[in-house]
């Protein structure tokens, strides 16, 4: 029974590490996609925003939303990576010794 549990922990840890690699890819894709938009929003000053009919608070809220999206993907990566390492080590040390 202990062998099955340790094998499950190792497999689950490996799956979490694989998921974290996928999330790094997603982070890079999203950052590359929204980067130009974020740069354009940063270049808008109050006068040009008013001329376009956009409130400065809306621009700041949009920048925070875009940054929050990329930050949440990175946080998901970090959580999955750490949990993957923890489960891999738990499975490794829980494996019964031959003896």
N, C-alpha and C positions, 0 to 999 in steps of 0.2 A: 504494500500500500504506500509505503514511504517513497518507493522508487517511482511509482506513478505520479505522486504529488510533485516530486522534484522534477520529473520530466515535463509535467504541465507548467510548472513555474518557469523552466528554461524556455519552453515554446512560447509562453505568453510574453516573457521578456523580449524574446527575439521579435515577436510580432509588434510589440510596442516600439522597439528600436527601428523597425522597418517603417512604422507609421511616422515616427519622428523624422526620418529621412524624407518621406513624402511631404511632410509639413514644411521642411526647409525649402523644398522645391516650390511649394505653394507660396511661401513667403517671398522668395525671389521673383516669382511670376507676378504676384500682386504688387510688389514694390516697383517693379519695372513698368507695370501698367499705370499705376496711379502717380508715379513720380513726376511725370510732366504736368499733370493736372495740379498737383500740389505746388510745383514750382510756379505755375501761372497764378495760382491763388496767392502765393507769397509776394508776387510782384505787383499785385493790385494795390493801389493806394486808396485812401478814402475818397478822393475826388473822382477817380475813374470808376469806383464802385457806385458812387452816387449817380454818376452820369448813366451807368448801365441799369440803374434802378435796383441795385442790390445793397442791402444794408451791411455795414461793416461787421455787425454781430453775426449775420448769416455766413459771411465769409469765414470768420473765425470758427464758427460751429462746424462748417464743412471741413475745415482743415483738421479740427479735432476728431471728427468722425473718420476721416481717412487715416489719420495716425492711429486711432484706436483699432481700426481694422487690422492694420499690419502688426500692431503690438499684440493683439489677441492671438494672431497666428503664431507669433514668436513665443508667446507664453505657452500655447498648446504644445509647441515643439519641446520646450524645456521640460514641461511636466512629463510628457511621454518619454523623453530621453532618460530622465532621472528614474522614473518608474521602471523603464526597461532594464536599466542597469541593476536596480534593486531586485527585480524579479529574477534576472539572470544569476546574480550572486546568491540569492536565496535558494534557487534551484540547485546551484552548484554545491553549496555547503550542506544542503539537505539530502543530497544523494548518499545512499548508504554505502559504507565501506565494505569492500570484500575482505572477509577475514574470518 
